[in-house]
Amino acid sequence: MDNAFKALADSSRRVLLDQLFTRSGQSLGELCEQLDMSRQAVTKHLKILEAASLVMTVRRGREKLHYLNPVPIHEIADRWIGKYEQSRLRILADLKQTLEGDSIG
């Protein structure tokens, strides 16, 4: 999970993930067309995303296609965001119960 946080810390890598979210299975050339950075820089960012398991690759002939892997992001959401949502949902449920209880009587 640390690798995922480190990978997500860079705005260029988040842009790459957004691009793959929009259309997964893009080649390096397709990803480079949409960014204002060198091919080598995009490759470096993709390697970091791959190391964090946020991007998976598949070779099709001479082409290497990049796919978004949402599992690490989902794990982050479950562990770090989900626990904060539980208390908010509990508060809303308590409020709903209180308001419904007041309107009945």
Gaussian input, Z-matrix of N, CA and C with variables (Angstrom, degrees):
# hf/3-21g

backbone

0 1
 N
 C     1     B1
 C     2     B2     1     A1
 N     3     B3     2     A2     1     D1
 C     4     B4     3     A3     2     D2
 C     5     B5     4     A4     3     D3
 N     6     B6     5     A5     4     D4
 C     7     B7     6     A6     5     D5
 C     8     B8     7     A7     6     D6
 N     9     B9     8     A8     7     D7
 C    10    B10     9     A9     8     D8
 C    11    B11    10    A10     9     D9
 N    12    B12    11    A11    10    D10
 C    13    B13    12    A12    11    D11
 C    14    B14    13    A13    12    D12
 N    15    B15    14    A14    13    D13
 C    16    B16    15    A15    14    D14
 C    17    B17    16    A16    15    D15
 N    18    B18    17    A17    16    D16
 C    19    B19    18    A18    17    D17
 C    20    B20    19    A19    18    D18
 N    21    B21    20    A20    19    D19
 C    22    B22    21    A21    20    D20
 C    23    B23    22    A22    21    D21
 N    24    B24    23    A23    22    D22
 C    25    B25    24    A24    23    D23
 C    26    B26    25    A25    24    D24
 N    27    B27    26    A26    25    D25
 C    28    B28    27    A27    26    D26
 C    29    B29    28    A28    27    D27
 N    30    B30    29    A29    28    D28
 C    31    B31    30    A30    29    D29
 C    32    B32    31    A31    30    D30
 N    33    B33    32    A32    31    D31
 C    34    B34    33    A33    32    D32
 C    35    B35    34    A34    33    D33
 N    36    B36    35    A35    34    D34
 C    37    B37    36    A36    35    D35
 C    38    B38    37    A37    36    D36
 N    39    B39    38    A38    37    D37
 C    40    B40    39    A39    38    D38
 C    41    B41    40    A40    39    D39
 N    42    B42    41    A41    40    D40
 C    43    B43    42    A42    41    D41
 C    44    B44    43    A43    42    D42
 N    45    B45    44    A44    43    D43
 C    46    B46    45    A45    44    D44
 C    47    B47    46    A46    45    D45
 N    48    B48    47    A47    46    D46
 C    49    B49    48    A48    47    D47
 C    50    B50    49    A49    48    D48
 N    51    B51    50    A50    49    D49
 C    52    B52    51    A51    50    D50
 C    53    B53    52    A52    51    D51
 N    54    B54    53    A53    52    D52
 C    55    B55    54    A54    53    D53
 C    56    B56    55    A55    54    D54
 N    57    B57    56    A56    55    D55
 C    58    B58    57    A57    56    D56
 C    59    B59    58    A58    57    D57
 N    60    B60    59    A59    58    D58
 C    61    B61    60    A60    59    D59
 C    62    B62    61    A61    60    D60
 N    63    B63    62    A62    61    D61
 C    64    B64    63    A63    62    D62
 C    65    B65    64    A64    63    D63
 N    66    B66    65    A65    64    D64
 C    67    B67    66    A66    65    D65
 C    68    B68    67    A67    66    D66
 N    69    B69    68    A68    67    D67
 C    70    B70    69    A69    68    D68
 C    71    B71    70    A70    69    D69
 N    72    B72    71    A71    70    D70
 C    73    B73    72    A72    71    D71
 C    74    B74    73    A73    72    D72
 N    75    B75    74    A74    73    D73
 C    76    B76    75    A75    74    D74
 C    77    B77    76    A76    75    D75
 N    78    B78    77    A77    76    D76
 C    79    B79    78    A78    77    D77
 C    80    B80    79    A79    78    D78
 N    81    B81    80    A80    79    D79
 C    82    B82    81    A81    80    D80
 C    83    B83    82    A82    81    D81
 N    84    B84    83    A83    82    D82
 C    85    B85    84    A84    83    D83
 C    86    B86    85    A85    84    D84
 N    87    B87    86    A86    85    D85
 C    88    B88    87    A87    86    D86
 C    89    B89    88    A88    87    D87
 N    90    B90    89    A89    88    D88
 C    91    B91    90    A90    89    D89
 C    92    B92    91    A91    90    D90
 N    93    B93    92    A92    91    D91
 C    94    B94    93    A93    92    D92
 C    95    B95    94    A94    93    D93
 N    96    B96    95    A95    94    D94
 C    97    B97    96    A96    95    D95
 C    98    B98    97    A97    96    D96
 N    99    B99    98    A98    97    D97
 C   100   B100    99    A99    98    D98
 C   101   B101   100   A100    99    D99
 N   102   B102   101   A101   100   D100
 C   103   B103   102   A102   101   D101
 C   104   B104   103   A103   102   D102
 N   105   B105   104   A104   103   D103
 C   106   B106   105   A105   104   D104
 C   107   B107   106   A106   105   D105
 N   108   B108   107   A107   106   D106
 C   109   B109   108   A108   107   D107
 C   110   B110   109   A109   108   D108
 N   111   B111   110   A110   109   D109
 C   112   B112   111   A111   110   D110
 C   113   B113   112   A112   111   D111
 N   114   B114   113   A113   112   D112
 C   115   B115   114   A114   113   D113
 C   116   B116   115   A115   114   D114
 N   117   B117   116   A116   115   D115
 C   118   B118   117   A117   116   D116
 C   119   B119   118   A118   117   D117
 N   120   B120   119   A119   118   D118
 C   121   B121   120   A120   119   D119
 C   122   B122   121   A121   120   D120
 N   123   B123   122   A122   121   D121
 C   124   B124   123   A123   122   D122
 C   125   B125   124   A124   123   D123
 N   126   B126   125   A125   124   D124
 C   127   B127   126   A126   125   D125
 C   128   B128   127   A127   126   D126
 N   129   B129   128   A128   127   D127
 C   130   B130   129   A129   128   D128
 C   131   B131   130   A130   129   D129
 N   132   B132   131   A131   130   D130
 C   133   B133   132   A132   131   D131
 C   134   B134   133   A133   132   D132
 N   135   B135   134   A134   133   D133
 C   136   B136   135   A135   134   D134
 C   137   B137   136   A136   135   D135
 N   138   B138   137   A137   136   D136
 C   139   B139   138   A138   137   D137
 C   140   B140   139   A139   138   D138
 N   141   B141   140   A140   139   D139
 C   142   B142   141   A141   140   D140
 C   143   B143   142   A142   141   D141
 N   144   B144   143   A143   142   D142
 C   145   B145   144   A144   143   D143
 C   146   B146   145   A145   144   D144
 N   147   B147   146   A146   145   D145
 C   148   B148   147   A147   146   D146
 C   149   B149   148   A148   147   D147
 N   150   B150   149   A149   148   D148
 C   151   B151   150   A150   149   D149
 C   152   B152   151   A151   150   D150
 N   153   B153   152   A152   151   D151
 C   154   B154   153   A153   152   D152
 C   155   B155   154   A154   153   D153
 N   156   B156   155   A155   154   D154
 C   157   B157   156   A156   155   D155
 C   158   B158   157   A157   156   D156
 N   159   B159   158   A158   157   D157
 C   160   B160   159   A159   158   D158
 C   161   B161   160   A160   159   D159
 N   162   B162   161   A161   160   D160
 C   163   B163   162   A162   161   D161
 C   164   B164   163   A163   162   D162
 N   165   B165   164   A164   163   D163
 C   166   B166   165   A165   164   D164
 C   167   B167   166   A166   165   D165
 N   168   B168   167   A167   166   D166
 C   169   B169   168   A168   167   D167
 C   170   B170   169   A169   168   D168
 N   171   B171   170   A170   169   D169
 C   172   B172   171   A171   170   D170
 C   173   B173   172   A172   171   D171
 N   174   B174   173   A173   172   D172
 C   175   B175   174   A174   173   D173
 C   176   B176   175   A175   174   D174
 N   177   B177   176   A176   175   D175
 C   178   B178   177   A177   176   D176
 C   179   B179   178   A178   177   D177
 N   180   B180   179   A179   178   D178
 C   181   B181   180   A180   179   D179
 C   182   B182   181   A181   180   D180
 N   183   B183   182   A182   181   D181
 C   184   B184   183   A183   182   D182
 C   185   B185   184   A184   183   D183
 N   186   B186   185   A185   184   D184
 C   187   B187   186   A186   185   D185
 C   188   B188   187   A187   186   D186
 N   189   B189   188   A188   187   D187
 C   190   B190   189   A189   188   D188
 C   191   B191   190   A190   189   D189
 N   192   B192   191   A191   190   D190
 C   193   B193   192   A192   191   D191
 C   194   B194   193   A193   192   D192
 N   195   B195   194   A194   193   D193
 C   196   B196   195   A195   194   D194
 C   197   B197   196   A196   195   D195
 N   198   B198   197   A197   196   D196
 C   199   B199   198   A198   197   D197
 C   200   B200   199   A199   198   D198
 N   201   B201   200   A200   199   D199
 C   202   B202   201   A201   200   D200
 C   203   B203   202   A202   201   D201
 N   204   B204   203   A203   202   D202
 C   205   B205   204   A204   203   D203
 C   206   B206   205   A205   204   D204
 N   207   B207   206   A206   205   D205
 C   208   B208   207   A207   206   D206
 C   209   B209   208   A208   207   D207
 N   210   B210   209   A209   208   D208
 C   211   B211   210   A210   209   D209
 C   212   B212   211   A211   210   D210
 N   213   B213   212   A212   211   D211
 C   214   B214   213   A213   212   D212
 C   215   B215   214   A214   213   D213
 N   216   B216   215   A215   214   D214
 C   217   B217   216   A216   215   D215
 C   218   B218   217   A217   216   D216
 N   219   B219   218   A218   217   D217
 C   220   B220   219   A219   218   D218
 C   221   B221   220   A220   219   D219
 N   222   B222   221   A221   220   D220
 C   223   B223   222   A222   221   D221
 C   224   B224   223   A223   222   D222
 N   225   B225   224   A224   223   D223
 C   226   B226   225   A225   224   D224
 C   227   B227   226   A226   225   D225
 N   228   B228   227   A227   226   D226
 C   229   B229   228   A228   227   D227
 C   230   B230   229   A229   228   D228
 N   231   B231   230   A230   229   D229
 C   232   B232   231   A231   230   D230
 C   233   B233   232   A232   231   D231
 N   234   B234   233   A233   232   D232
 C   235   B235   234   A234   233   D233
 C   236   B236   235   A235   234   D234
 N   237   B237   236   A236   235   D235
 C   238   B238   237   A237   236   D236
 C   239   B239   238   A238   237   D237
 N   240   B240   239   A239   238   D238
 C   241   B241   240   A240   239   D239
 C   242   B242   241   A241   240   D240
 N   243   B243   242   A242   241   D241
 C   244   B244   243   A243   242   D242
 C   245   B245   244   A244   243   D243
 N   246   B246   245   A245   244   D244
 C   247   B247   246   A246   245   D245
 C   248   B248   247   A247   246   D246
 N   249   B249   248   A248   247   D247
 C   250   B250   249   A249   248   D248
 C   251   B251   250   A250   249   D249
 N   252   B252   251   A251   250   D250
 C   253   B253   252   A252   251   D251
 C   254   B254   253   A253   252   D252
 N   255   B255   254   A254   253   D253
 C   256   B256   255   A255   254   D254
 C   257   B257   256   A256   255   D255
 N   258   B258   257   A257   256   D256
 C   259   B259   258   A258   257   D257
 C   260   B260   259   A259   258   D258
 N   261   B261   260   A260   259   D259
 C   262   B262   261   A261   260   D260
 C   263   B263   262   A262   261   D261
 N   264   B264   263   A263   262   D262
 C   265   B265   264   A264   263   D263
 C   266   B266   265   A265   264   D264
 N   267   B267   266   A266   265   D265
 C   268   B268   267   A267   266   D266
 C   269   B269   268   A268   267   D267
 N   270   B270   269   A269   268   D268
 C   271   B271   270   A270   269   D269
 C   272   B272   271   A271   270   D270
 N   273   B273   272   A272   271   D271
 C   274   B274   273   A273   272   D272
 C   275   B275   274   A274   273   D273
 N   276   B276   275   A275   274   D274
 C   277   B277   276   A276   275   D275
 C   278   B278   277   A277   276   D276
 N   279   B279   278   A278   277   D277
 C   280   B280   279   A279   278   D278
 C   281   B281   280   A280   279   D279
 N   282   B282   281   A281   280   D280
 C   283   B283   282   A282   281   D281
 C   284   B284   283   A283   282   D282
 N   285   B285   284   A284   283   D283
 C   286   B286   285   A285   284   D284
 C   287   B287   286   A286   285   D285
 N   288   B288   287   A287   286   D286
 C   289   B289   288   A288   287   D287
 C   290   B290   289   A289   288   D288
 N   291   B291   290   A290   289   D289
 C   292   B292   291   A291   290   D290
 C   293   B293   292   A292   291   D291
 N   294   B294   293   A293   292   D292
 C   295   B295   294   A294   293   D293
 C   296   B296   295   A295   294   D294
 N   297   B297   296   A296   295   D295
 C   298   B298   297   A297   296   D296
 C   299   B299   298   A298   297   D297
 N   300   B300   299   A299   298   D298
 C   301   B301   300   A300   299   D299
 C   302   B302   301   A301   300   D300
 N   303   B303   302   A302   301   D301
 C   304   B304   303   A303   302   D302
 C   305   B305   304   A304   303   D303
 N   306   B306   305   A305   304   D304
 C   307   B307   306   A306   305   D305
 C   308   B308   307   A307   306   D306
 N   309   B309   308   A308   307   D307
 C   310   B310   309   A309   308   D308
 C   311   B311   310   A310   309   D309
 N   312   B312   311   A311   310   D310
 C   313   B313   312   A312   311   D311
 C   314   B314   313   A313   312   D312

   B1=1.4466
   B2=1.5329
   B3=1.3205
   B4=1.4688
   B5=1.5230
   B6=1.3390
   B7=1.4640
   B8=1.5162
   B9=1.3242
   B10=1.4696
   B11=1.5205
   B12=1.3371
   B13=1.4632
   B14=1.5261
   B15=1.3273
   B16=1.4637
   B17=1.5269
   B18=1.3152
   B19=1.4661
   B20=1.5250
   B21=1.3083
   B22=1.4629
   B23=1.5254
   B24=1.3230
   B25=1.4626
   B26=1.5274
   B27=1.3149
   B28=1.4610
   B29=1.5323
   B30=1.3167
   B31=1.4727
   B32=1.5318
   B33=1.3228
   B34=1.4721
   B35=1.5260
   B36=1.3135
   B37=1.4699
   B38=1.5267
   B39=1.3231
   B40=1.4727
   B41=1.5223
   B42=1.3295
   B43=1.4716
   B44=1.5291
   B45=1.3221
   B46=1.4677
   B47=1.5320
   B48=1.3310
   B49=1.4660
   B50=1.5267
   B51=1.3240
   B52=1.4664
   B53=1.5168
   B54=1.3295
   B55=1.4616
   B56=1.5248
   B57=1.3226
   B58=1.4632
   B59=1.5198
   B60=1.3151
   B61=1.4628
   B62=1.5312
   B63=1.3305
   B64=1.4693
   B65=1.5194
   B66=1.3364
   B67=1.4707
   B68=1.5154
   B69=1.2980
   B70=1.4576
   B71=1.5250
   B72=1.3221
   B73=1.4603
   B74=1.5170
   B75=1.3255
   B76=1.4597
   B77=1.5311
   B78=1.3219
   B79=1.4635
   B80=1.5228
   B81=1.3202
   B82=1.4589
   B83=1.5269
   B84=1.3118
   B85=1.4677
   B86=1.5199
   B87=1.3300
   B88=1.4697
   B89=1.5254
   B90=1.3178
   B91=1.4640
   B92=1.5288
   B93=1.3228
   B94=1.4681
   B95=1.5295
   B96=1.3250
   B97=1.4683
   B98=1.5295
   B99=1.3058
   B100=1.4538
   B101=1.5281
   B102=1.3279
   B103=1.4711
   B104=1.5167
   B105=1.3098
   B106=1.4539
   B107=1.5259
   B108=1.3401
   B109=1.4696
   B110=1.5164
   B111=1.3044
   B112=1.4594
   B113=1.5315
   B114=1.3008
   B115=1.4699
   B116=1.5336
   B117=1.3295
   B118=1.4604
   B119=1.5305
   B120=1.3273
   B121=1.4686
   B122=1.5241
   B123=1.3322
   B124=1.4651
   B125=1.5263
   B126=1.3268
   B127=1.4689
   B128=1.5260
   B129=1.3245
   B130=1.4610
   B131=1.5312
   B132=1.3279
   B133=1.4660
   B134=1.5357
   B135=1.3244
   B136=1.4686
   B137=1.5281
   B138=1.3196
   B139=1.4669
   B140=1.5296
   B141=1.3207
   B142=1.4680
   B143=1.5303
   B144=1.3340
   B145=1.4688
   B146=1.5318
   B147=1.3193
   B148=1.4675
   B149=1.5255
   B150=1.3270
   B151=1.4664
   B152=1.5254
   B153=1.3197
   B154=1.4633
   B155=1.5283
   B156=1.3240
   B157=1.4758
   B158=1.5243
   B159=1.3212
   B160=1.4640
   B161=1.5204
   B162=1.3277
   B163=1.4578
   B164=1.5173
   B165=1.3142
   B166=1.4615
   B167=1.5283
   B168=1.3115
   B169=1.4604
   B170=1.5235
   B171=1.3267
   B172=1.4592
   B173=1.5177
   B174=1.3091
   B175=1.4654
   B176=1.5202
   B177=1.3338
   B178=1.4641
   B179=1.5243
   B180=1.3155
   B181=1.4567
   B182=1.5169
   B183=1.3252
   B184=1.4660
   B185=1.5157
   B186=1.3234
   B187=1.4616
   B188=1.5271
   B189=1.3086
   B190=1.4654
   B191=1.5252
   B192=1.3233
   B193=1.4577
   B194=1.5202
   B195=1.3132
   B196=1.4606
   B197=1.5270
   B198=1.3181
   B199=1.4611
   B200=1.5254
   B201=1.3162
   B202=1.4559
   B203=1.5254
   B204=1.3165
   B205=1.4602
   B206=1.5334
   B207=1.3304
   B208=1.4626
   B209=1.5271
   B210=1.3156
   B211=1.4665
   B212=1.5336
   B213=1.3480
   B214=1.4728
   B215=1.5336
   B216=1.3252
   B217=1.4646
   B218=1.5215
   B219=1.3100
   B220=1.4669
   B221=1.5319
   B222=1.3248
   B223=1.4701
   B224=1.5276
   B225=1.3263
   B226=1.4644
   B227=1.5280
   B228=1.3267
   B229=1.4642
   B230=1.5231
   B231=1.3236
   B232=1.4680
   B233=1.5233
   B234=1.3107
   B235=1.4639
   B236=1.5172
   B237=1.3251
   B238=1.4604
   B239=1.5196
   B240=1.3092
   B241=1.4643
   B242=1.5212
   B243=1.3144
   B244=1.4617
   B245=1.5176
   B246=1.3251
   B247=1.4652
   B248=1.5240
   B249=1.3248
   B250=1.4646
   B251=1.5331
   B252=1.3129
   B253=1.4580
   B254=1.5196
   B255=1.3265
   B256=1.4628
   B257=1.5172
   B258=1.3105
   B259=1.4641
   B260=1.5241
   B261=1.3315
   B262=1.4685
   B263=1.5178
   B264=1.3120
   B265=1.4614
   B266=1.5233
   B267=1.3225
   B268=1.4637
   B269=1.5364
   B270=1.3124
   B271=1.4635
   B272=1.5262
   B273=1.3254
   B274=1.4681
   B275=1.5208
   B276=1.3284
   B277=1.4628
   B278=1.5213
   B279=1.3300
   B280=1.4690
   B281=1.5188
   B282=1.3273
   B283=1.4596
   B284=1.5256
   B285=1.3309
   B286=1.4706
   B287=1.5294
   B288=1.3259
   B289=1.4575
   B290=1.5287
   B291=1.3281
   B292=1.4553
   B293=1.5332
   B294=1.3206
   B295=1.4625
   B296=1.5315
   B297=1.3019
   B298=1.4644
   B299=1.5167
   B300=1.3217
   B301=1.4588
   B302=1.5041
   B303=1.3496
   B304=1.4637
   B305=1.5154
   B306=1.3458
   B307=1.4592
   B308=1.5232
   B309=1.3399
   B310=1.4700
   B311=1.5295
   B312=1.3038
   B313=1.4577
   B314=1.4496
   A1=110.53
   A2=117.43
   A3=120.19
   A4=111.00
   A5=116.70
   A6=120.02
   A7=111.39
   A8=116.54
   A9=120.07
   A10=110.47
   A11=117.21
   A12=120.16
   A13=110.97
   A14=116.72
   A15=120.48
   A16=110.63
   A17=116.39
   A18=120.41
   A19=111.09
   A20=117.19
   A21=121.48
   A22=113.02
   A23=117.31
   A24=121.08
   A25=112.88
   A26=117.96
   A27=121.63
   A28=110.64
   A29=116.73
   A30=121.10
   A31=112.18
   A32=118.61
   A33=120.52
   A34=110.92
   A35=116.28
   A36=119.32
   A37=110.51
   A38=116.76
   A39=119.05
   A40=110.70
   A41=117.01
   A42=120.69
   A43=109.70
   A44=116.84
   A45=120.06
   A46=111.09
   A47=116.56
   A48=120.03
   A49=110.95
   A50=116.98
   A51=120.25
   A52=110.81
   A53=116.57
   A54=120.30
   A55=111.37
   A56=115.72
   A57=119.06
   A58=111.62
   A59=117.54
   A60=120.54
   A61=109.67
   A62=115.22
   A63=120.57
   A64=110.81
   A65=116.12
   A66=120.28
   A67=108.50
   A68=115.54
   A69=120.85
   A70=109.54
   A71=116.20
   A72=120.99
   A73=113.19
   A74=117.36
   A75=121.06
   A76=111.02
   A77=114.29
   A78=119.99
   A79=109.51
   A80=116.10
   A81=121.40
   A82=110.24
   A83=116.56
   A84=120.73
   A85=112.17
   A86=116.77
   A87=120.63
   A88=111.03
   A89=116.17
   A90=119.89
   A91=111.07
   A92=117.26
   A93=121.76
   A94=111.51
   A95=117.26
   A96=121.13
   A97=111.49
   A98=117.26
   A99=121.91
   A100=113.12
   A101=116.88
   A102=120.64
   A103=110.84
   A104=115.77
   A105=121.38
   A106=109.00
   A107=114.88
   A108=119.95
   A109=108.76
   A110=115.50
   A111=120.51
   A112=111.05
   A113=113.94
   A114=121.38
   A115=110.49
   A116=116.39
   A117=121.32
   A118=110.91
   A119=117.03
   A120=120.36
   A121=110.65
   A122=116.23
   A123=119.82
   A124=109.45
   A125=116.97
   A126=121.32
   A127=110.90
   A128=116.78
   A129=121.03
   A130=110.75
   A131=116.95
   A132=120.75
   A133=111.07
   A134=116.47
   A135=119.86
   A136=111.39
   A137=117.68
   A138=120.85
   A139=111.13
   A140=116.50
   A141=120.54
   A142=109.91
   A143=116.32
   A144=120.42
   A145=111.16
   A146=116.90
   A147=121.03
   A148=110.95
   A149=117.27
   A150=121.36
   A151=111.01
   A152=116.72
   A153=121.68
   A154=111.78
   A155=117.13
   A156=124.15
   A157=112.93
   A158=117.01
   A159=120.62
   A160=111.87
   A161=116.00
   A162=122.32
   A163=108.02
   A164=115.33
   A165=121.95
   A166=107.25
   A167=116.58
   A168=119.76
   A169=110.62
   A170=114.00
   A171=122.07
   A172=106.83
   A173=115.86
   A174=120.33
   A175=109.17
   A176=113.77
   A177=120.43
   A178=106.07
   A179=115.81
   A180=120.06
   A181=109.70
   A182=116.13
   A183=120.88
   A184=111.87
   A185=116.12
   A186=120.83
   A187=111.01
   A188=115.51
   A189=122.32
   A190=107.01
   A191=116.69
   A192=121.40
   A193=109.98
   A194=115.97
   A195=122.98
   A196=109.70
   A197=115.23
   A198=121.80
   A199=109.63
   A200=115.12
   A201=121.14
   A202=109.18
   A203=116.71
   A204=122.73
   A205=106.56
   A206=118.53
   A207=120.71
   A208=114.65
   A209=118.65
   A210=121.43
   A211=112.73
   A212=120.05
   A213=118.19
   A214=113.04
   A215=117.07
   A216=120.23
   A217=109.97
   A218=116.06
   A219=120.47
   A220=110.71
   A221=116.25
   A222=120.15
   A223=111.15
   A224=116.57
   A225=120.39
   A226=109.47
   A227=116.36
   A228=120.32
   A229=110.80
   A230=116.66
   A231=120.16
   A232=111.50
   A233=115.85
   A234=118.87
   A235=113.48
   A236=117.76
   A237=120.15
   A238=114.07
   A239=117.94
   A240=119.69
   A241=110.27
   A242=116.39
   A243=121.53
   A244=114.11
   A245=116.80
   A246=118.51
   A247=112.00
   A248=117.29
   A249=119.93
   A250=110.84
   A251=116.93
   A252=120.87
   A253=111.42
   A254=117.70
   A255=120.81
   A256=111.62
   A257=117.44
   A258=118.96
   A259=110.67
   A260=116.69
   A261=119.20
   A262=111.14
   A263=116.96
   A264=120.56
   A265=111.01
   A266=116.77
   A267=120.90
   A268=109.74
   A269=116.99
   A270=121.28
   A271=110.25
   A272=117.04
   A273=120.18
   A274=111.34
   A275=117.38
   A276=120.26
   A277=110.79
   A278=116.47
   A279=120.38
   A280=111.06
   A281=117.08
   A282=121.41
   A283=110.54
   A284=115.73
   A285=120.71
   A286=109.94
   A287=116.33
   A288=120.96
   A289=111.06
   A290=116.56
   A291=121.48
   A292=110.90
   A293=115.76
   A294=119.86
   A295=111.21
   A296=117.28
   A297=119.61
   A298=110.92
   A299=116.88
   A300=120.79
   A301=111.46
   A302=117.46
   A303=121.82
   A304=111.78
   A305=117.41
   A306=118.78
   A307=112.30
   A308=117.70
   A309=121.12
   A310=109.50
   A311=118.26
   A312=122.39
   A313=112.33
   D1=-30.79
   D2=177.84
   D3=-60.76
   D4=-41.19
   D5=178.69
   D6=-61.78
   D7=-37.89
   D8=179.11
   D9=-65.25
   D10=-44.10
   D11=177.95
   D12=-61.61
   D13=-42.84
   D14=179.47
   D15=-63.81
   D16=-41.80
   D17=179.51
   D18=-65.33
   D19=-39.92
   D20=-178.60
   D21=-74.09
   D22=-14.40
   D23=-177.70
   D24=-68.80
   D25=-20.25
   D26=-177.27
   D27=-96.84
   D28=129.32
   D29=-176.69
   D30=-65.24
   D31=-33.70
   D32=178.59
   D33=-65.06
   D34=-38.08
   D35=178.77
   D36=-69.93
   D37=-34.88
   D38=176.46
   D39=-65.99
   D40=-35.89
   D41=176.26
   D42=-63.79
   D43=-43.15
   D44=177.26
   D45=-59.88
   D46=-43.70
   D47=178.42
   D48=-63.58
   D49=-38.85
   D50=176.96
   D51=-62.55
   D52=-40.74
   D53=178.53
   D54=-64.03
   D55=-41.01
   D56=179.16
   D57=-72.85
   D58=-26.94
   D59=174.50
   D60=-66.83
   D61=-41.11
   D62=179.36
   D63=-65.38
   D64=-44.46
   D65=179.08
   D66=-149.85
   D67=100.87
   D68=-179.81
   D69=-76.15
   D70=154.74
   D71=177.95
   D72=88.90
   D73=36.19
   D74=-179.50
   D75=-96.12
   D76=149.06
   D77=175.74
   D78=-82.10
   D79=168.57
   D80=177.61
   D81=-59.08
   D82=-42.28
   D83=179.45
   D84=-60.50
   D85=-42.48
   D86=179.30
   D87=-64.91
   D88=-40.83
   D89=179.04
   D90=-67.01
   D91=-38.60
   D92=179.87
   D93=-65.25
   D94=-34.53
   D95=-179.26
   D96=-58.91
   D97=-30.13
   D98=-173.78
   D99=-95.06
   D100=-2.78
   D101=-178.01
   D102=-121.67
   D103=151.16
   D104=177.40
   D105=-98.23
   D106=63.65
   D107=176.69
   D108=-151.68
   D109=161.92
   D110=-176.76
   D111=-68.34
   D112=160.34
   D113=177.14
   D114=-58.97
   D115=-39.43
   D116=-179.96
   D117=-65.13
   D118=-38.88
   D119=179.47
   D120=-66.84
   D121=-41.94
   D122=178.65
   D123=-63.77
   D124=-42.12
   D125=178.24
   D126=-59.59
   D127=-43.12
   D128=179.40
   D129=-61.68
   D130=-44.81
   D131=179.05
   D132=-64.46
   D133=-40.26
   D134=179.38
   D135=-64.38
   D136=-37.02
   D137=177.88
   D138=-63.40
   D139=-39.30
   D140=178.01
   D141=-66.66
   D142=-41.17
   D143=177.69
   D144=-65.45
   D145=-37.76
   D146=176.42
   D147=-65.48
   D148=-42.62
   D149=179.66
   D150=-62.26
   D151=-29.47
   D152=178.28
   D153=-89.13
   D154=4.02
   D155=-178.91
   D156=62.36
   D157=21.42
   D158=177.05
   D159=-85.15
   D160=-20.39
   D161=178.08
   D162=-131.20
   D163=134.95
   D164=176.05
   D165=-115.00
   D166=148.80
   D167=-179.73
   D168=-121.49
   D169=151.07
   D170=176.76
   D171=-136.53
   D172=131.25
   D173=177.11
   D174=-87.47
   D175=131.65
   D176=174.03
   D177=-126.90
   D178=96.76
   D179=-173.42
   D180=66.31
   D181=-126.49
   D182=178.73
   D183=-86.60
   D184=-7.03
   D185=-176.07
   D186=-94.54
   D187=142.32
   D188=176.99
   D189=-113.76
   D190=116.80
   D191=-177.82
   D192=-99.62
   D193=141.31
   D194=-176.68
   D195=-109.38
   D196=130.88
   D197=-178.01
   D198=-124.34
   D199=141.27
   D200=176.02
   D201=-72.53
   D202=134.08
   D203=173.33
   D204=-112.79
   D205=102.92
   D206=-175.14
   D207=-78.97
   D208=-5.09
   D209=-174.92
   D210=-58.36
   D211=-49.07
   D212=179.62
   D213=-61.40
   D214=-35.04
   D215=178.18
   D216=-67.84
   D217=-39.34
   D218=177.11
   D219=-63.46
   D220=-40.14
   D221=178.15
   D222=-64.15
   D223=-39.24
   D224=176.70
   D225=-63.41
   D226=-44.46
   D227=179.83
   D228=-61.17
   D229=-44.03
   D230=179.87
   D231=-63.02
   D232=-46.03
   D233=-174.13
   D234=-79.63
   D235=-42.04
   D236=-170.28
   D237=-103.71
   D238=-27.36
   D239=-178.53
   D240=-101.59
   D241=-41.42
   D242=-177.43
   D243=-55.97
   D244=-40.48
   D245=-177.23
   D246=-67.36
   D247=-27.18
   D248=177.38
   D249=-79.34
   D250=-30.05
   D251=177.62
   D252=-68.97
   D253=-32.83
   D254=-178.13
   D255=-57.94
   D256=-43.06
   D257=-179.08
   D258=-68.65
   D259=-37.71
   D260=177.28
   D261=-64.28
   D262=-42.30
   D263=179.06
   D264=-65.00
   D265=-37.80
   D266=177.79
   D267=-64.08
   D268=-42.94
   D269=178.91
   D270=-62.60
   D271=-43.17
   D272=178.40
   D273=-64.63
   D274=-39.72
   D275=178.06
   D276=-64.67
   D277=-41.70
   D278=177.25
   D279=-63.62
   D280=-41.33
   D281=178.51
   D282=-63.38
   D283=-44.11
   D284=178.96
   D285=-59.78
   D286=-46.30
   D287=-179.73
   D288=-62.51
   D289=-41.91
   D290=178.78
   D291=-63.28
   D292=-46.71
   D293=-178.72
   D294=-66.74
   D295=-41.58
   D296=178.09
   D297=-67.23
   D298=-36.29
   D299=177.66
   D300=-65.18
   D301=-39.43
   D302=179.45
   D303=-70.21
   D304=-34.79
   D305=-176.50
   D306=-77.15
   D307=-22.23
   D308=-179.73
   D309=-74.67
   D310=-41.18
   D311=-174.30
   D312=-83.15

